[in-house]
Amino acid sequence: MAAERRRRGAEGPREARVRARERGAARGERGGRAALGLAAALALGLGLAAAGALLAQWGRWRAASRAVSPHPAAPALPPGATGPSNAPRRFWGSYRPHVYFGMKTRSPRSVVTGLMWLQQRDGAELRHTCEQSDGLRRYGWLLHDGERFGLQDIHDRGLLLRTEFVKRPGGLHGGDWSWRVTGADGRAALVSLFFYVATDGQGELRPQLEDGTRLAAVTGTSEELGDFKIAFLRPTADDGEDVKYSSFHYLDAWSPGLHRLTDVVRSSLSDRFVFAPPDGPRQRFVAVDAFRGLPGTAEAPRSHLLLHQVTLRLPARVEVTFESGSVRERRAALLGPALTAELARHQAAFERRFEETFGLERKGFPPSQRRFAQAALSNMLGGMGYFHGRSLVRSPLHEQPVPYPESSLFTAVPSRSFFPRGFLWDEGFHQLLLARWDPELSREVLAHWLDLMNAEGWIPREQILGDEARAKVPPEFVVQHSETANPPTLFLALRRLLGSAPLPYLRRLFPRLRSWYEWYNGTQAGPLPHTFRWRGRDADPERFLNPKTLASGLDDYPRASHPSADERHLDLRCWMALASQVLAEAAERLGEPAELYRQAERALSDNELLERLHWAEELSAFADFGNHSRAVGLRREAGRAAPGRPPPAPRVVRVVHEAPRPRFVDALGYVSLFPLLLQLLRPDSPRLGAVLAAMRDERRLWTPFGLRSLARDSPLYMQRNTEHDPPYWRGSVWVNINYLALRALHGYANQPGPHRELAARLYGELRHNLIGNLYRQYAESGYLWEHYSDSTGRGQGSHPFTGWSALVVLAMAEDY
């Protein structure tokens, strides 16, 4: 065995890919022996041809089944690790990022709680799920520790809602918690607040009514929670006294699922009610009434909904308590002054911990910018979600999508309004920040992601688990393709965690990390040794100015104009260099053979080889290589009418003015920077000066707001990709890549080399520009954004986007 390990350690990266394929073949051989015996037996009765056909069919079935079979290694996350026994502090949480305010447990069929509201005026809409179309002036967590406490402000057309929660440990099911929702409106407007509890296919809820109309409490039982009670307290003024007049209504209904709760409530509303305080004007208002079912749906009911509506004039506040039946000795209830004191204690603890972790006050940032950074971190923590369900997957061997194994995922999300689900390449960036705040939390998230791996070593790049997640996704993006990769950014976070990660944890992760690495080497290999190619580019190139490469995460960033098997993708090669380095370090910590990964790291970090494969002399930059035309455009083309039929609508198609040929792609931008971004260039590299010069050139990548994604003098700068696809990664400033640039410049500025002073100057200027613009845009708009205009600095795309845009906190802390 020792000799075998030494021999494997001497293999190069190319041999490693062959070995990976051989191991896969060996696994198939063991399973295939029985099939060969079966084929031989069949041959006796059916003939060799028929038996051979059956055997081939069996082989295809087996290969197809591996795409939707779980990885055979022991789970990275031990069974029960997220439950109330092993992780009571995190069992309950704000794990419903797609709603403005709600809580659930980390369990597959959790009882959920949430808030809706409705301003009682003409044209007002029921608010529940986070939607950009709602047009809220701002909303988001101002403080959230990721565990026990959170404070959020929601600004909705003159209405200010503050939502607060705090948890208290105890018992066997995650303890108790309390909410406080405070409303203020300078117009003394009439507002309805809707508090609800709902099951998700299991559990029992029992309403406890007062006066026949007020839902005072819900008692219930579920598998994960045992017995519990949720109480809805009467509304009070700021001084704790009861408000003078409120109107109460409740709803007891069944929904086809959690994804239809808004529809159920909306369909139950009636305007037949009158708000009639004894000392004020009467006003007609809308309240829940009888529920008569959802029109046009045949879905069977599976979620029991109990909802408490309180209608009142602001200012006022309402408190809600959850008490676990397994807490035997409970201190005073978390209400009123006790809740106020507990919230203040947690707020002070958060602020102390934030300063101890990031040191922004010591660095001289004023209070307003420190609050901005606290909100950025809090929104990432408050945007974490727990999801359960099945992905839909299609492999080249499947004619139709098939369900993936049932899975659970605990993850941060990029955007509560637009992307409230897990994205593989985003998550590595998220964990750079979360690993700094809470390494244990980050380790758990990484383990969740690796447990989504199939038998081949593939992880679906977008996780759409459960009906609520699927309801937010356009149908064309639901199916995941098993040959499509995504940047393995989890290695970024793992490198940060390696030094402190317990060895048993690393040992559980390692088989899956190794399989993941082998999958990339076996499926994304390029045409030459030490090259790589993203699979899954758009299949109909004539529809696009430049066929997208969604697998890369950079979507419409210009690649070779004519996709082919001869492409060499620079960014993927650099990601694989990082993966090789991190796997080698993990193997060495575990006493596993590491030389195979070290050899791959050396080959992929070899600057001379990198130049031969990817240096474009005519660009003075690193670049992709492929079958490329430098003269393409979009043209509106009239369709031909069939005899006797009206002409079809004109369509926009691509026209090629110059025949493509093998060459470097004439696009200077983020991809060109990857050898610098991942610090593969030596400090004394003769190419580093040219890369830094291109970075600082205002005609190319430099802006007052950060580095733009594509140079202004690139042919496709700010060009639409189709009639309906505006530019995305073709000029905008993206925070994740700018963070990598800051980290790299900081590294080069602190190493001896001819470009040390230039790197230090660029680092200082870029950091100032990026932080300054993100803070200004947040102060003006109330949000962090998906990306930023390279010409004005204004936020663009989805918002709030407190995924990787929250990396501004690490830039402020100079934590790389």
N, C-alpha and C positions, 0 to 999 in steps of 0.2 A: 504493500500500500504506500509506504514512504517513497519507494522508487517511482511509483506511478505519479505521486504528487510532484516529485522533482521534475519528471518528464513534462507534466502539464505546465509547471511553472516556467519552462523554457520556451513555450510556444509563443509565437507572435500573434498580433491581432487578427491576421488573416486566417492563421491556423485555428485561432479561437472560434471564428465564425464557422469553420468546417466542423470543429469538434461540437459546437452547439447543435448543428444540423445532425451530426452523427448520434448525439445523445437522444435527440428527438426521434431519430429513426430506430434507435435501440428500444426506446419505450414502445414504439409502435410494433417492433418485432415481437416483443413478449406477448402483446395483446393479439398479434396476428397469427401465432402458432395454432391456436384453436380454430381460427378461421381457415387456415391452410388444411387442417385435418378435415374440417367440414367440407371444404371444396373438393378434397380428394374423394370423400364419400359420395358427394353429389356427382362427381365425375363418373362414378361407376354406373349411376342410373341415368344421368342426364347428358353425359358427353362432356368432353373437355371444354368446348366452346361455351356451353351454358353455365358450367361450373365457373369458368373464368369470368364470365360476365357477372355472376352473382358475387364472386369474390371482389371484383372491382367496385361493385355497388356497395358492398360492405365497407370497403376502404374509404369510399367517399362519405358514407354515413358516419364512420368513425371520426374522420377529419372534421366533418361539419359539427359533430357533437362536441368536440373539444373547444370549439369557439364559444359554446354556452355551458361549459362545465367548469366548476370552480377549480382553482389551483390545488394540487394534491398536498402541498405543504401544510403543516399545522398553522392555524390562524395566527397572524401577527398580533391580533388583539385576543387575549384569552377569553373564552366563553364567560359571559356574565360580567365582563369588566366594566360595562357602562351602567350596570343596574344599581339599585339602591343599596345593596349590601356592600359592593366593592367601591362604589363611587357616589356616596350619598350627597356630597357637596354639589355635584353637577347633575344630579338626577332631574330636578326641575330647572327650567331655564326659559329664557325668551327665545326658544328654538323655532319660532315661526317667523322667519325674516320677511315673508311676503305680506304680513299684516302689519298695520300700524302699531298695534299693541296686542300681545297675546303670549301665553305660556303653554308649555307642554312638558312631558317627561321624555327622557331618552329611552323610549320603548317603542316597539313596532306599531302597536295599536293604542296609542296614548289617548287618554281623556284630554281634551284641549279646552283652553279658556281664551276669551278674546273680548275686544272692545269694538263697537261701531258707534258712529254718531251721525246726527242729522241736524243741521241748522233749520229751524222752522221758518223758512221764508220761501218765496216763489223761486223756483228754479234750482233750489238746493238739492244736492245728491247725497245719498247714503254713502258714508265713507267706511271702508273696512280693509280692503287689500290695497297695498301700496301701488299706486298707478301714476305714471307721469302725466297722464291726461287729466288727473285731478287738479293740477295746477297749483298745488300748495306752495306758499311762499317759501317755506322751509320746514323741514322736520328732521329729527334724528336724535340720537343719544348724545347728551352732553357729558354724561358720566356713566360708566359701566365697567365693572371689574371682571366680568366674564364668569362670575360664580354666584355672588350673593346679593347684588345690588345694582340698580340702574335708575337713571333719571333722564327723561326725554321731553323735549318741547316740540309741539306740533302747532304750526301757524296756518290757519285755514280761513282766509278771507275775513279778517277781523277777529276771529276766534283764536284764543290761545288755550291749548290743552297741555297740561303737564302731567305725564304719566310717571309714576315712581313705583318701584317694588323693592322689597327686602325679604330675604329668606332667613329662617331660623332653624338650625339643625335639631334633630331629635327623632326618636322612634326608628322604625324599620323601613320607611318608605320615602326618605328624602326630606322629612321634616315639614314645617309649616311655612306659609308665606303670607304677605299682605301687600295689597295695592293701595295706592292713593291716586285718584284722578282729579285734578283741580282745573276748573274752567274759569276763564275770565274773558269778558267782552265789553269794551267801553260803551257799547250801545245797549247794554242790558237786554240782549237778545234772548229769545226763547230757543232753547237747545234741548235735544233729546240725546241721552247717553244710553247705549244698549250694552249690557254686560251679559255674556253667554257662557254656557258650558255645553260641550257636545262630546259624544262618544264616537269612536271610529271602529265600528264593527264588533265591539265587545264592551262589557261593562253595563251597569245599571244606574240610572239617575232617577231621583224621586223629588218632586217639587214640594217645598214647604211654604204655604201661602199665608198671608195676613190679609184679612178683610176681603178675601176672594179675588183681589186684583194685584196685590204686591207680592212678588216672589222674594220672600225674605231670605230663603236659603235653599240650597240643593244638597241633599244627602245622597251618597252613592257608594258603589263598590266596583272595583275593577281588579283584574289579575295583578297589575303592577302596584296598585295603590292600597289594596285592601279597602277598609271602610274610611270614608272621608266626609267632610262637611265644608261647603263653600257658603259663606254668609255675605249678603249684600246689605250694608248698613244704610241707614237713612242719610240723605244728603245734609251737609252742615255748611255753615259759613266759616270764614277763616278763623273766627274766634271759637269755633267748636259748637256753637249753638245751632239748633236745627233751623233750616231755612223756613221761611214763613209759609210757603205753599209749593207743593210738588204734585205732579200727577204720575201715577204708576200704572204700568201695563205689563203683561207677561205673555210669552208665547211658549207653547209646548207642541213641538212638531217633529216630524221625521224627515230627514233629507236623504237623497241618493248617495251622499258622501260629503266629506268636509269641503270639497271643491264647489259645492252648490249652496253653502250656507248663506252667502249674500243673496242669491236668488230666492231662497226660501223666505228670508226676512223681507226682502223687497216685495215679493208677491203677497205678503201678509199685511202690508200697510194699508190703512184706510184713513181718509180725511174727515171722518164723521165726528171726530172728538173736538171738544171745546175746552180750552184752558181758561178757568174761571176763578181767579183768586178773589177773595172777598174784598180786597181793597185796591184792586187794579182793573185794567181793561180786559175784556174777554177777547180770546183769539182762537180761531180754529187751527187745529194742528193735526199732524199725521202720527198715527200710532199703530202698533201691531194689533191685529184683529184675528179673526179665524183664518187658519191656513187650509186651503182647499186643494193643495197639490200644485205641482209645477206643470204648466200646460205644455203639451207636446213631448213629454218625457215618459219613457217606459222603464226607466231605471228603478230597480227595487230599493226600498228604503234601507239604509244601513247605519245612519248616524242619528242618534236621538239628541235633539236640541232643546235646551231650556234657556230662555232669554228673559232678562229683567230690563225693562225700559223705565227710565226716570226722566220726566220732562220738567224743566224748571228754568227760571231766569238766573243768569249769572251775575256776580261771581258765586261759586259754590264748589264743594268738593264731595266726592263719594269715595268711601273706603270699602274694600273687599278683602275678606280673610279666607284662607284655606287652612283647615286643621286636619291633620292626619289622625286617624283612629288609633294608630300604634304609638302615639306620644302619650305616655301614661302620666307623667308629672309635668304639667305645662305651667310655665310662669304666667304672668298677666298677659292677656291678649295683646297682640301688636296692633293697637288702635289708638287714635287720638294722640295725646302727648307722648305715650310710649313709642308709637310709630315715628313721631317727629324726632324724638331723641335718637332712635335707632338709625333713621335715615341720615341724620347729621353725623353720627359716629362713623358710618360707612363712607360718607362723603369725605370726611377728614382723612380717613385711612387711605382712600383712593388717592387723594392729592399728595399725601406723604410718599406713598409707594411710587407714584408717577415720577416725582422729582428724584427719588432715590434711583429709579431705573434709568431715566433719560437725562436728568441734570439740566433741564432747559433754563431754569432760573439761574443756575451757576454760570451758564453760558451767556446770560444777559438778555434773554428774550423777555419782552414786556408781558404783563398779565394777559392781554388780549391774544397774543400769539401762543402763549402757553395754553389758554382755554381752547384755541383752535386745534392744537396738537392733541389735547385731551379728548376732544370730540372726535378727531380722526381715529384714534385708537379705540375709543368707546363704540363708535359705529361699526368697526370691524368686529369687536367682541359681541356687541348687541345684534349684529347681523349673522351670527353663527346659527346654523340650523341642524336639526336631526331629521333625517329622511329615511323612509323605508319603502321598498317596492322592487319592481323589476324593470331593468332597461329593456328596450327593444333593439335587437342586434341583427345585422345581416352580414354574412360572410360570402365570399365568392362561391361557396358551395350551397348557399341557401337561396332558393327562388323567392321566398317571402321572408320578412322579418320574423324572428323567433324570440321568445322571452328569455332573458338572461336569468341566472339564479337569483332568487330572492335575496336582497341585500339591505344592509343598513349603512348609513353614512353620516358621520358627524363632521361638519366642515364649515369654514367661512364661505361667504358668497360674494361675488363682485358687486352686485347692486340689488337692493331690496325691491326696487320697483321694476327692473327690467331683466335682471339675471339672478333671481332668487333661488339658485341651485348650485351644485358643485361643478367647477370647471377645473380640469386637471392642470393645465399650465398656469392658470391664475393661482392655484393653491400653493405652489412652491413659493411664490412671492408673498402671499398672505402670511405664510409661516415664518418668513424672515422677521416680521414684526412680532407675531404672536410668540415665537420662540424666545424673544428677548423679554417679553412681559411674563410669560408663564411656560417654561420649558416642558413641564409635565403635560399641559394641555396640548402643546404642539406635537409632542411625541404620540399622543393618543390620536390626533387627527391624521398624522402620517400612517399610523397603523391601520386606521379605518380605510384609507385610500388603497393601501397595498392589499387589503383583504378583498378588494373588488376585482382582483386579477383572475383571469381565466387560466385554463390548463396550458395554454400556449405562452403565457407571460404577458398578455395584453391587458391594458386597463382602458375601458371606455372613456373617451376624453370629456364627455358631457354627461352628467349624472342627473337623469330625470326620473326620480324615484317617487312613486305615489301619485294619486290623483291630483292633489293640490299643486305639485310641481308640474305635472303634465299640462294642467289647465293654463299655464303661463307660457307654453312653448308652441310656436307655429308647427303644424303637422310635418312640414318638410324637414324639420330639424330634430324630430323625435328619434328617428332610427340612427343607431350608431354602427359604423362600418368597421369590421374587425381587422381590416388591413390598414386602417388609418391611425397614425400615431399622433402625438402631441409632444411639445418640448418637455423633457423629463426634469422639470424644475424642482421636483421634490428633492433632487440631489442638492440643490442650493440650500434648502432648509436643513437637510440631513447633515451637511458639512458643518453648519453652525451648531448642531446638536451633538456631533460625534464625541467631542471631548467629555461631555457630562452624561451621556446616555448610559444607563446601566447595562452591563454585559448581557444579562438574560434578555433584555429588550432587543438589543442588537442581534442576538442569536435567533430570535423569532423572526426578525425582519430579513435576515440575510438570504435565506433561500428564495424569497420573493424578489428581493433586489437583484439577485443573480439572474433569475428567470427573466425579469424585466429587461435587464441589460442584454441578455442573449436574444430576446425577442427583437430588440432594435437592431442588433448586429445581423440577425438572420433575415429580417423582413425589410429593413430600410437601407441595406447596403447599396453603395453606388457602383458605377461601372468599372472603377479602378480600385486597387487596394487603398485602404485608408480614405475612401470617399463614401459619402452617404447621400441618399435621395429621399425626400418626402414622397410617400405614396398618396394617392387619392386627390390629385389635382383635378379641377373641373373637367368633366368628361367631354363637354361640347365646346371646344375652344373658339368656334366661330361666333359664339354668343357674347364673348368677353373681349374687351380690349387687351386684357392680359389674364389668362385663366387663373382663378384664385387657388391658393394653397392653404386651405383652412387648417390642415394638419400642423402647419408651422406656427399657428397662433397669430401670424402676421397677415393673414387673410389675403388682401389685395396687393400686398407689397410686390413690386414687379419682379418676376422670375423670367425664365426663358419663354419667349412668346409662343413657342410650339412645344408643349410637353412631350418628353421622350424619355426612354430608359438611359440616355446618355447624360442626363443632368447631374451636376455635382452641386449640392447645396451646402454653402459655407456655414450657415448657422447650425445646422444639424451636426455637422462635423465637430463644431466647437462644443455643442452640448454633450456629445459623446466623449470628448476629452475630459469634460468635467465629471461625467458619470464614471469614467475609468479611474480618475483620481480618487473620488469618494469611495468607490467600491474597494480600491486597493487599501485605503486607510481603514475601512471597516473590517476587511479581511485580516489585516495586520493586528488590529485590536483583538480579534477573535481567535488568532492563531490559525487562521485558514490560509491556504495557498494564495498569495497575492501577486506573484510575479507576472502572471498572465495579464492582470489589470495594469500593473506598472509598465509592462511592455507596450500595451495599447496606449497608455497615457503618454509615454515617451514618443511613440510614433505620431500621435495626434497633436502633440505639442512641438514637434520638430519644425522649427521656423523655416528651414530651407525647403522641406517637403511642402509645407503650407504655401510657400511662395510659388513653387512649381505648379501646384494644383489650383491656386485661387488668386494669385496676384495678377491684376489686369494693368499692364503697363500704360495703356492708353488712358485709363482712368486715374492712374496713380493711386489705386485703391484695391482692396480685396473685393472679390465679386464671385457670384455664382457663375457656373458654366453650363451651356446647353445649346439646343438648336434654336437660334434666336434671330429675329428680324428687328432692325432698329427703325423701321418705318411701318407702323401700323396705325390704324385710325378707325373711328366708328362712322358709319354712314347709314342714313335712313333709306330703306329699300322698299319700293312698292311691290306688293305681292301680286302674283298672276291669278286672274280669275278663271275658274273652271267654266266651261261652256254653260250658259244659262244661269250662272250664279253671280252674285255681287262680288266685287273684288275684296279680298281680305284687307284688314288694316295694315298700313305700312309697319315695318319692323326695323329696328336698328341692328345692323350686323357689322362684324369686323371686316375691314379691308386691309390687305397686306400689300404694300407698295414695293417691298424689297423681299426677295426670297430669303427664307431663313437659312442660316448655316451655323455649324458648330463654332461658338465664340463665347467670350465673356459677356455677361449681361450688363448693359450700360445703365446701371442704377446705383448711384451712390447714396447710401442711407444706413439705416440701422443694421441691416445684414452686413454691410461693409465693415462695421465697427466690431463685430463679434469677436475677432481675435484679441481686440483690446478689452471689450466688455468682460470677457471671461479670463482675462489676464494670461493669455497664451503667448503673447508677444514678449520676448525678452526685453528687459529695460534698455539693452544696448542694440536692439534690433534696428537695422538700417531703414526699416519701413515705419517704425513708430513715429518718426518725425512727420512723415507725410500724412499719416492717419490723424495726428494731432492738428496738423495744419488744416486738413479738410474739416475737422470738427469745429475749429475756431473761425472758419471762413463764413462770413455773413451771407455770401452769395450761395453758400452750399448748406451747411447744417446748423450754424449758429443763429440763435434768436435771443431777444431779451427775456424770453420766457422759458428757455430750455432748448434742448437739441430737437430739431424737427426730424421726422421719420424718413423723409426723402428730400434730397437736395433740390434747391430751387432750379438748378440748371439740368436736372434729370428730365428726360423726355416725357415721363408720365407724372410729373409733379402736379398734384391737385387735379388730375384727370379722372373723369367718371369711368367706371369699369363697364357699365351698361347704361342704358337709358334710365334705369331705375336705381342704380347703385352709385351713390356719391363716393368720392374718395374717402378712404378710411385710414390706412397706413401709408398715405402718399403725401405727407407734409405735416400732419398734426404732431403736436408734442405729447408724448406718452410718458407717464411718470415711472413706470417699471423700468424702461430702458434707460431713462435718465438716472435712475438710482444706480443701475449697474455701471453707468458711465462715471458717476461720482465715486463709487467704490473703487473702480479701476484707477481713476486719476489719483485718488488718495493713495492707492498702493504704489503707483509709479512715482509719486512725489516723495515717497518715503523709502525709495531704493536708489542706490547709486546708479547713475547713468547719465548720458549726455542730454536727456530731455527732462531731467528731474525738475528744473526750475519752471519750464514751460508747463509741465503737468500740474505743478502746484498752483500756478497762476490760473490755469483753466479750471482747476478744481474750485478755487475760491470764487471765481466769477460765475461758474455754472450753478454752484450751490446757492449763491445769492439770488440769481435770476429765478431759479426754480421755486425756492421757498417763498420769495417775495410775490411771485405771480399767483401761486396756489392760495396764499393767505389773502391777497386782494380779491380774488374771485370768490373765495368763501365769504369774506366780509360783505361783498356786494350781492351775491346771489343766495347765500345760505347753504351752499353745497360744495362738496368735492365732486369733480366731473370725471367722466371716462377718459377724455383727452382734451387738449387745449389748442386753440387756434395759434398757428405759428406767426400770424400777422398782427393779431390784436391781443392774444393771450386769453381770450374769453373761453369759458368752459363750453364743451361740446359733447354730444352723444348722451348717454344715459346719465341720470343723476337721481338720487345721490349715488355716487360710485366710490364707496369706501372699501373697495378691495385694494388693489395694488396702489391706487392713488394715496392711500394712507401711509405708504412708505415715506412720505414727506416727514413723518415723525422721526424716522431713523436718520434722514438727511439732516434734520435740525440737531439731532443728538450727535451727529458724526459717528454713527454706530454702523460699521460695515463688516 
